Amino acid sequence: MTEVSSSDGDAAGVAPSAIPSARWQAAVGVAVVLVAAGLAVGALQIPGAAGYGGVGPNFVPWLCAAVLGLCGVLLVREALSGGYRHAQDAGGSARGHWGPFAWVSSGLLLNAALITEIGFILGCALCYALAVQGLRRAQGDARTLSPRVLLVDALTGLAIAAPVFWAFTQFLAIGLPGLTNTGWL
């Protein structure tokens, strides 16, 4: 994926740059433009009848498609005019950390699988607690499974998810799955 030029590395042991070549950079820009085109096609499927304030339900999809398309065009222009000249080497690990990835992924998947059974608040709190475990493990934190850390993570997840749930259900009247039928849990 990266191409090494003579200035990127040499036989003396200097590592090549992890910044992709201008060709790959342009390919990313073209891919972003194609995604924007896909969003625009999707926006065509949404009825455009004007609603409150003259803005219809297809306004935000069109806005996202336009902004994403502009970003893609700018990425292609930047790549074709010399590449990402001010980009720094990303650094980081040479290989992925699969254990932390599994923790974060399991949090997302369990939330999706259980949200209708245990409700939005508990599902999101579980997702948060598992994701934080994964992020701590990625940083090499040794106290990941201590009871105090687990309790703090669970309480923090609840403290984040509960106000979001209440704001959506009580103030915006958007139905989210709850644990009870009262609308408060």
N, C-alpha and C positions, 0 to 999 in steps of 0.2 A: 504494500500500500504506500509506503514511503519510498521515494527514490533518492538515492544518495548522490549528490553532486560532489565534485572534487573539493569544494570548500566545506562540505558537511562532515567528512571524515577522511582519514588517511590511513596509511599503513602503519603509522606510529601508534595506533591503539586508541585514537580518539573516536568515541562513539558517534554514530550517525545521528542526525536530528530526527526527532519523532514528528516533526511538522510535515504533513503530507505535501506532495508536489503540487504545483499550480494546476496540473491537469486534474488531480483528485479534488482540489479545492473547487474548481469549476464544476466538477461532477456533483459535488454536494450542493452548490448553488442551483444547478439545473434540477436536482431532485427536490429542492425546496420549492422551486417554481412549479414543478409537476404536482406536488402536494397542494399548493395553492389552487392550481387548476381543478384538482379533485374537489376541493372545498367549494369552489365556484360552481361546479356541476351539482354538488349537493345542495347549494343555496338555490339553484334553479328549481329544485323539487319542492321548496317551501313556498306556500302561497304568500304573495306580497301585499295582501290587503292591509292598508294602513290602519294602525291601531291608535293607541293613546299618543297624542302629540304628533301624529302623522308618521310614526315609525312602526313599520310592520315587523312580523316575526322573522323575516329574512334579513333584517338590517345587520345584526351582529355576525351571522355567517358571511355575508358579503364583506363586511368590514374586516373580519379576520382573513378572508381570502385575499383581499386587496393588500393588506399590510404584509402578510406572509409572502405574497408575490413580489412586492417591492423589496423585501429583505432578500429574497432569492436573486432578483436581478442585481441588487447591490453586491451580493456575494460573488456572482459571476463576474461582474465588472472588476471587483477587487482582485479576483484570481487572475483574470486576463491582463490586468495592468501591473503584474509583477508579484502576485501572491500576497499572502498575509504578511506584509513586511515587518510588522511590529509584534508578531506572535512570538510568544516565548515557548520554550520546550515545556510540555505538560508536566514532566517529572513523574513522580509516583512510582508505584511498583511495576515491575516488568510483567507480572502475571496477576490474574484476578484472585480475590479471596473468596472462595466458594462457600465457606461456612457462614460468614456475615451475609452474603447474598441470599443464602437459604433462609436465614432468620427474617430478613426484610421481605422476601418473597412470600414466606409462609404467613407473615402478618397480613399482607395484602390479600392473599388467597383465602385465608380464614375469615377475614372481614367480609369478603364478597360472598363466601359460602354461608356464613352464619348471621348476616345482618338482619334477615327476615325472621330468624328464630330468636335471637337474643336482643335485637333492637339496635338502633343506630349508636346510642351512647356506649353500650358495652362492646359492640363490634369495633368501633373506632378506638376505644381505650385499649382493647386487645391488640389491634393493629399497631397502635403507637408503642405499646410496651415491647412487642416483638421487634419492631423496626429499630427502636433504641438499643435493644440487646445486640442486634446486628451491627449497628454503627459503633457501639462500644467495642465489640470484638474486632472490628476492622481497625480500630485505633490501638488495639492491644491492651485494653483495660482489663485488669485481673479480677476486679470485683463485680463481674457481670451478674452472677447469680446469687449474690448475698440477699438475704431476706429484706434488709432495709432498702436496698436499691430496687428490688422488685416492687416493694410497696410504694416507694416514691414514684416509680414509673407508672404504676397502675393509677395512683391518685392524680398524677399529672395528666395522664390520658383522659381520665374522667373530667378533670377540670377544663380541659380543652374541648372535649366532645359535647358536654352538657350544654354550655352556652350556645354552641353552634346549633345543636338540635332545637333548643328552645327558640332561638332567633328565627330559624327556618319554619318551624311549625306554628309558633304563636304569633310572630310578627309578620311573616311573609306568607303565611297560610299555605306552605308547601308541605305536602305529606311525606314524611320520612318514617321508615318502620320503627315502631316503638316497642318497648317491652310490655307495656299495658295499653289499654284503649283510652286512657285518660288524656293523652297528648303531652303529658309532662315527663314520662319515662319512656 
